[in-house]
Amino acid sequence: MAVAQQADDPPAVPSRGPSTASDSTSPSTLSFQAPWLLFWIGFAVRVLYMTLAHTYRIRPFDDHFTFGWEMGRIARALNTGYGYADPFTGHTGPTAWTGPLYPLLLAGIFHVFGIYTPSAAWVALAVNCAFSALAALPTWEIGSRCFNPRVGKWAAWLWALYPAAMQYAVRWVWEMNLTVLLFTTMLVVALRLRNIGEPAAAASGPHPRWRLWTAFGLLWGLVALSNPALVIFLPACGIWLLLKSTPSSGAALRQRLAGAALAGLLFCVCIAPWILRNWIAFHQFVPLRGNFGAELYLGNGPGANGFLMEYNHPEQSAQQLRLYQQMGEIAYAKKRGALAEAIIRAHPGLFLRNTLKRVYFFWAGVPHPADDAWYVEVGRNFNYDLISAAGLLGLALALRQRAPAAWLFAWIFLLLPLVYYAVTVHARFRHPFEPVIAVLAVNLFQSARPPALKRTG
């Protein structure tokens, strides 16, 4: 496998530009610790914008549905005695439409500050701002370990201050910011487990690393409960940790296997209560989410053209909402999924065309409604396309440089979009690995600098 063919164990790749004090720091004294000033500035900028621009004043349209959408509805049900239920209009019964982590957090905010109140909106977005700003810290370490301290520093500041990186923190009551923090922190733990960027002496000794394996398992459990779609990357990440390009002793291999077993056990412990709850609520095995069939239909049903058919969504279609309530979520999703699969089998060419459209949308941006001003759409598309191009070219450069963890990043780019290619695409689906894109983009532009002039005299 490709993950076994990389040179991931040497110290970080040196800078290709003029040397600086930070770039020439010896591995034995190199620190990957980001300054907390980075977080505080990023957090302050986000909260100030959210407060001064009044983005926390969420419109009460459709009974406040845009205040958290399905997650807001579930949080309200948790506070009104209906349990983890009712993701749409009215009382529709138990649900597993979304992962439980963010709805539970939002339910706690509702409990303290009121359901759908401006205070609750401000606090929810402020918490999002904290999650988003905190993600700059692991971004710093990823760039520093895999490339050099300058890449880590600039990538982290880019994440902290670039408007596109903070848009979901200041406007969306949803799980993206929590997920991006958990996912980037998990990547840092994975890099530490592989000793990426560490001095050779540290990398050569025996390391049970139980604390790191514990953190790895727990973080993946939380990622699964926040955004289950990311679990598709877990096997590749685990294999990357177990396989090394340099020979290992039998004892070292056994230690890695034992650590991986511990992480796997803790991952199962994290998600077990949610699976048990679903078994009790639905009387069948629902591992993480129960809506895949419904979403598959919304992306590939009759008349599908690459976009999500929102008019057929239970929140917008009264007929579908009645059917959802009568059948129950799991039966409804299974029926819709079976219909989608039948349509895909009957029209494979249409499915292929729609899938190719979604691939394009994922990397080039999803077209927005025509009521946006043309210059807004042009600016939005230029920004999105620039980030995509820089990330993809940065990944290609990292693979060519045989940079530490380059193949791990390649698996992220390959695997995380797969579910969305088959179902539907929104710009926010790329957000969990946009810190990695920032790191790769910064390294790309830094590597393009002209070589330092030779000194004379």
N, C-alpha and C positions, 0 to 999 in steps of 0.2 A: 504494500500500500504506500501511497505517496507520503503519508504521515511518518513513515519510518525512514525516509530517504533524505532527511534534512539535517543540516548542521545546527542543531538547536542548543548545544551545550557550551560552546565557547562564550567568552565574555561578549558584551555588546559590541556591535560593529562600530568602528571608529568613524568620526565625522570626516567627510570628504572635503570640507571647506577649510578655511584658515583656522588654525588651532587657537583655542582660548583657554583660560584657566579652567573653566568648567569642562571643556572637552578633553583636556589633558589630564584630568584627575585620574589617578591610578585606581584600578579596580579594588585594591585593598582598602582605599579610603572613600570610595564612591558611595554617596548616599542617595537613595531614591525617594527620600521623604519630601513631599511637596509642602510648601509653606502654607499655614492656615490663612494667611492674608489672601491667598487665592480664593478660598471658599468665601470669606467674608465679603470681598469685593463683588464676586459673582452673585452672592445672595442679596447683597444690598441693591445692586443694579436691578435684579429681577423684581424684588419687592417694591422698590420705588416706582418702576414702570407700571407694575400691576396696580399699585395704589393710585398713582397720579393719572393713569389712563383709564381708571375705573373699570378695568376688565373683570373685576369681581362682581360687578353689577350685572348678573346674569338675567336675561329676559325671562319672565314667567310664562312665556308662550307654551302651550300644550301642557299645562300643569307642571311647569319647571322641568320639562324633560331634558333640555339641554344642560341642566345642572347635574352632570354626571351620567346622563342617558341611562342605560340599563343598570349601571353601578349605583347611580343615585336612587333609582327606584328600589333596588335591593336594600340599600342603606336605610331608606325610609321604612320599608317593611320590617327590618330588624328592630327599628325603634318604635314600631306601632303594634308589636305583638304577633306578626305574621311569620316571623322567622326569615330564613334565607329564601326569599320567594319574590314573586310579583315583579319581574323585570320590565313589564310594559304597563299598559293602562289597566287599572282595576286589579282585582285579586285573582290571579291566575294559577296559584299553587307554587309548590317548590320548584327551584330552578338550579341548574348548573350551567347557565348560559355564559357566565364569566368565571374566571378564577376568583377565589374568595379573599385574597389578601387585601386588595385595595377597597372593595366594598366594606370589609370589616373596619378598616381604618376610617373610611368615610362615615360609617355608622357611629363610630366613636366621636367624630367631630360633630355630627348631628345631635348626638346625645348631650353634648356640652353646650353647643352654641345654637341649637335649634335646627329644625328640618327646613331646608331650602331658604334659610335666612341669609341676608347679606353678610352677617358676621361669620356664618359657617362657610360661605363662599370665599371670604377673604382668608380665613384660616386654612381652608383646603388648598387654595392656590399658594399661600405662603409655605405650607408644607411641601408642595410640589417644587417651589423655588429652592427650598433647602435640599431636597433630593437632587435636583438638577445641578446646583452649585457644588454639592459634595462629589458628584461624578467627575469634577475636574481633578480631584486628588488622585484617584486611580489612573486617570488619563495621563497625568504627569509621570507616574511610575511606569506605565506601559511604554511610553515613548522613550523614557530614559533607559529602561532595561533592554529594549529591543534595538535601539539605535544609538542615541547619545543624549546627554542632559539637555542640549539645546533643543532637540526635537521634543523631548518631554515637556520642557518649559513652554515653548510656543504653542504646542498642541493644547496644553492645559489652559493657557490664557485665551486661546482661540475659543475653546469650549466655554470658558467663563464669561466672555464678553461678546461673542458673535451673536447677533440677533436671531439668526435661524436656529441656533442651539437652544435658545431659551423660549421659543414661541409656545411650546407645549406646557411649559411651566407656568406661564402667566395667563394662559387663556383656557386650557383644557382641564376639566376635572375628570381625570382618567389615570390609568396606571403607568403611562409611558415613563415618567420621571423616576418612579420607584423601580421600575424594571431596569432602566439604564444604569442606575446606581448599583443594583444587585449584580447585573451582568458584568459590568466593568470591574467590580470588586472581585468577582469570581475569576475573571481573566488574570488579575494581579496574583491571586492565590495560585493559579495554575502556573504562571511564570516563576513564582517563587519555588514551587514544587520541582520544577525543572532546572532551578538554579540559573535561569537566564540572567545574564549580566553580572553574575557573582564571580569573584575571583576563583581561579582554578583550584586553589587549595580547599575552598569551601565546597566546590562542586565534586571533589574527588572522594571526600570522606563518607562514611556510612551515616545516613540520616533517616531515622524512622519518621520524622516530621509529622508526628501524630496531630499536633495542633493544626497544621495546614490542611491535612486530609480531613480533619473534623470540620474546619471552615469550608472546605470545598463541598462536602456533602450537604451541609446546612444551607449554604448559599444556593446550591442547585435546587434544593427543596423549596426555598423561598421563591426562586425564579419560576419554578413550575406552578406555584400557587398564585403568582402574579400574572404571568403570561405563558400559558402552557405551550404555545406554539414554538417557543425557544428550545424546548426539550429535544427537538430533532437534532440539535447540535451536541447534546450530551454524549452520545456514544463516540463521536469523533474526538471530542475533547478528552474523554477518558482514555481512548487508545493512544492519543498523542502523549499523554502523561506516562503511560506504561512503556511505550516503545522509545528507545533512545538510539541515536546513530552511533554512539561509542559503546564498546563492549562493557558489560556490567557483570559483576560477580554474582554467583548464585544467591548470596546473602542479600545483596542490594535488590535483586529482582524479587526475592521473597518479601522484602520490606515494602516494596512498591505495591505488590499484590495485596499484602495485608492492609496497607493504607487505603488502597482502592476499595477493598471489601468494607472497611470501616466507613468510608464515604458513601458507598452504596447503601449500607444499612441505615445511616443517618438520613439519607435522601428518602428512603422508604418510610422512616419514622415520621418525617416531616409531612409527607402527603397522605399517610395512613388515616389520620382523623377525617380528612376531607373525603377520602374514598369510603370510609365507614359511614359517614353522614349521607353520602349519595346512595349507598346500599339501603340504608334505613328509609330514606325519602322516596326512592324510586323502585326498590326491591329488585335491583339489578346492578351489575358492575358498570359504573361510570367513572373511569379513572381520574380525569381532570376537568373536562368540559363536555356538555351534552348537546352542543348546538352545531356540530360540524355538518351534519346532513342538511340542516336548514340553510346554512351559509353556502354550502355547495350548490344548492338549488338556486339561491339568489344570484349566484354568479354564472350559472350555466343552464338555467331553465329556459322555457320557450321564449324566443325573442332576445336571448342574451347577446350582448355586443361588446363584451369585455368589461363593462361597468357593473356594479352591484345594482340589481333591480330592486331598489328601495321601496318602490310602490307595492311590492309583494311582501314586504316585511310586516310582521305582526304589529309593529308599532304604527304603521301607516295604513295598513289594510284592515278594515273592520272584519272582513270575511276571514282573513287569515288569523286574526286575533281570536275570533270565536272558535275556529278549528283548533288553534293552539290550546285554548282553555278546555275545550271538550275532550281532546285526546290526551292532554298532558304533554309536557315538554319532550320527553324521550321518545314516545310514540310518534309525535308530530315530526321531530327531527329525523327519525328513521324513515318515515313515509316520504318526506321531502327528499331525503338523501337517495332513496330508491328511485324516485322519479328522475332525479338529476342523473344518476348512473345510467338509467335507461335512455335518456336523451343523449348522453355522451356516447353510448354504444351505437345509437342510431345515427349520430351525426359526428363522427370523429374528426372530420375536417373542420367543422365549425368550432369544436372544442380546441383544436390545435390553433386555429386563427385567434380565438379569444385568449388562449394562453400566451401566444406570442405578443398580443397587445398588452397583456398584463406584465409580461417581462419588460416591455418597453416602458410602461407606466411606472414600474417600480424604480427604474433608473433614470428616466427622463421627466417624470412628474405626471400626475394625473390631471387632465384638463379640468378647469373649474367652470362654474356656470357663466353664461355669457353676460350676466349683469355686472360682473367685475369690469372696471375700467381696463382698457387695453394695456396701458402702461403698468398696471398692477400685475396683470397676467404675465407680461413680458419680463418684468423684474423678478417675479416669483419663479418663473421657469428658468431664467438665466442663473439665478442663485442655486436652484436645485440641480440643474445640469452641471454647473461648475463643480459642485461638491461631488457629484457622482463621478465625473471624469477624473477629478483629482484623486479620488479614492481608488478607482479601478487602475489608473496608471501608477499610483503609489503602490498598490498591491503587486503589479507586474514588476516594478523596480525592486521591491523587497524580495520577491522570489528570485530575480536575477542576481541580486546581491547575496543571496543565501542568508538573509538576515535572520536572526533568532526569532522563532515563532512565526515566520512568514507563512508556512503551510497551515498553521493553526488559523491564521487570519483568512487564508484562502478557503478553508472549510466553512468559516463563518459566512463569507460572501456566497459560497455555493449552496449551503444548506438552509440558512435562515429564511431566504425568500421563497423556498419551494412550495410551502403550503399556500402562500398568497398567489403565486403564479397560477395555481389550480383553482382558486376560489375568487378572490377579489384583492384589490390593491388600494391602499391609502398611503399618503406620504408618511404618516406617523408610524407605519409598520417598520420603516427602516431605522427609526430613532434608537432602538436598543444598541445597535453597533455603530452609530455615528461617531462616538469617541474614537473608535478604531479607525474610521475613515479620516478623522481629523489628524491622527498620528501619521497615517500613511501619506496624507496630503502634505503635511509639513515636511516630512522626510523627502518627498518628491521635489518640492520647491527648493529645499536646502541643497539637495544633491545637484540641482541645476546651476548652482553658483559657479562662476569662473574660478579656476584654480588660483591660489595665491601667487603673486608675482615673486619670482626668485629675488632674494636679497643680493645686492651688489656691494662691492667694496670690502 
